[in-house]
Amino acid sequence: MKSIAIISSEFPQVQPLTDILSHDYLIKNSQLERFHADSPLRAILIDAAIAADAPTQLAQLQRTNLPIIVLCQHETQYPTVADIATDYLVQPWHTSTVMAKINTHVHIAEIVQGSFNGDINNTPQLSDREQLNAAQEAAILCLASVARIRDHATGNHILRTQHYVKALAEYLRYHPDYQADLDNNATIELFYKTASLHDIGKVAIPDAILQKEGELTPDEYEIMKKHTCFGFDAIHSAQKLLPHEARNSACSFLRYAQQVTLSHHERWDGSGYPQGIAGDEIPVVARLMAVADVYDAIISRRPYKHAMSHEAAANIIVQGSGSLFDPRVVTAFSDLQETFRKVSIILEEYFPSLADPNESFYCELP
């Protein structure tokens, strides 16, 4: 079982937090001077007062490359350690916020650590099912990367939006309106995987439109909008090509993949495309992707625009509640704003976007 360390001088005060986390993690309570990071540890939670009074020790904790979540009694405590901390939690502890933040940062840390472990010969032996799942995920990312390579402006947009969607899903699984749709870890994992495919339809958009530096004309915009249908058609065609038994096994994945490719530009008030559906008619995975996609588009540089700040993006998302976006998803985003901001920073640091369209990881062999 994965472990989380809680560094606090007042253990009874953090007991409610321990109760929330103990369903999925082994909790190790510690004092700062006695803390030791062992291998199963996945995150460090530290009291804000202790963190503020011990900057040297906090910097040492940072060198463990584990997520450092600061526990605050009120919002004003966080800015004093924001540059070193990964994220924060404010009392009273809410299960939705706690689990969304912790699970998101733990998952990202595992990806980062895995990316620097280049010796695949020393990786643990996987079962046949685990190997099949790994191959599936690799194939999905390869397919998603085709769209990223064609659309040079997206950089690591795919990776970031995957984690935004996952964080929103982790949060909303505790909302009564969403419990039926986000009922287990497998569903959230499928949301995470299929989110990477949302823009694959862009492979069918002409370069003159996809990479245009100026504003699109009305006719060009109509062509660009077709990427949703092209993506849906690609997934649907793949479904028809599968043998019947395999099609049944992949049913949930294919359903969510078709939903996210087709409907991630639908809007809560019905003003989106391609179908103009509204409200709860919009599939859940597409509602989450709508917020994730718009947020990341705003903070990213594109051929036709400069990158805007996190604050500007957050304001646009909040203002779009009830018109562009599901209000419940916007509430989740509002509570996870710092998580979104830090996810974008962390992933850009470890997996930087390709700034030059001609840059490639390909090396010519002798």
Secondary structure, 3 states (H helix, E strand, C coil): CCEEEEECCCHHHHHHHHHHHCCCCEEEEECHHHCCCCCCEEEEEEEHHHHHHCHHHHHHHHCCCCCEEEEECCHHHHHHCCCCCCEEEECCCCHHHHHHHHHHHHHHHHHHHHHCCCCHHHCCCCCHHHHHHHHHHHHHHHHHHHHHHHCHHHCCHHHHHHHHHHHHHHHHCCCCCCCCCCCCHHHHHHHHHHHCCCCHHHHHCCHHHHCCCCCCCHHHHHHHHCHHHHHHHHHHHHHHHCCHHHHHHCHHHHHHHHHHHHHCCCCCCCCCCCCCCCHHHCCHHHHHHHHHHHHHHHHCCECCECCCCHHHHHHHHHHCECCCECHHHHHHHHHCHHHHHHHHHHHHHHCCCCCCCCCCCCCCCC
